[in-house]
Amino acid sequence: MHCPFCRHSDSRVVDSRTTDDGTSIRRRRQCPDCSRRFTTIETASLMVIKRSGVTEPFSRNKVIAGVRKACQGRPVTEDALAKLGQRVEEAVRATGSAELSTHDVGLAILGPLRELDLVAYLRFASVYQAFDSLEDFEAAIAELREQREQRPPAGDCGTGKTAGGPAVPVPATAD
């Protein structure tokens, strides 16, 4: 590591700490030549291989920007998008691979997006999975309906409302 002040080719690590989110290490360094101190941040690199074969660093902001387009006009907050971006980054880093394809990143997006908003999920999936016909949409919708019928609806906290659906009467219980 070159000293940013005198350009000396070496430095000594004085202190190391992980950042609050645990994804990188903050190091305080001291130059043996000029004795000045400076800080560096180390992160593990994660590269994405695009369809063209070009590689570029993984960007959580690019994931969020892509999902934001799918969520346009939907009741999805910026906070929810940020959390989704974090979940996707954690998932792709958990693979342990230093390089991932755009296909792998897309797969990591689909799960959290399906939980966030079904309409946005269908929009994203239609582009990501290259839907060509109405039948592709119908098949995806049928699959979502099957999954919804197999498990209790998310968001039903005794209010009688299901996420994205009409109110359902809840029988009164005698106390």
Stockholm file with secondary structure:
# STOCKHOLM 1.0

chainA/1-175         MHCPFCRHSDSRVVDSRTTDDGTSIRRRRQCPDCSRRFTTIETASLMVIKRSGVTEPFSRNKVIAGVRKACQGRPVTEDALAKLGQRVEEAVRATGSAELSTHDVGLAILGPLRELDLVAYLRFASVYQAFDSLEDFEAAIAELREQREQRPPAGDCGTGKTAGGPAVPVPATAD
#=GR chainA/1-175 SS CCCTTTCCSCCEEEEEEECTTSSEEEEEEECTTTCCEEEEEEECCCEEECTTSCEEECCHHHHHHHHHHHTTTSSCCHHHHHHHHHHHHHHHHHTCCSEEEHHHHHHHHHHHHHHHCHHHHHHHHHHHTTCCSHHHHHHHHHHHHHHHHHSCCTTCSSSSBCTTSCBCCCCCCCC
#=GC SS_cons         CCCTTTCCSCCEEEEEEECTTSSEEEEEEECTTTCCEEEEEEECCCEEECTTSCEEECCHHHHHHHHHHHTTTSSCCHHHHHHHHHHHHHHHHHTCCSEEEHHHHHHHHHHHHHHHCHHHHHHHHHHHTTCCSHHHHHHHHHHHHHHHHHSCCTTCSSSSBCTTSCBCCCCCCCC
//
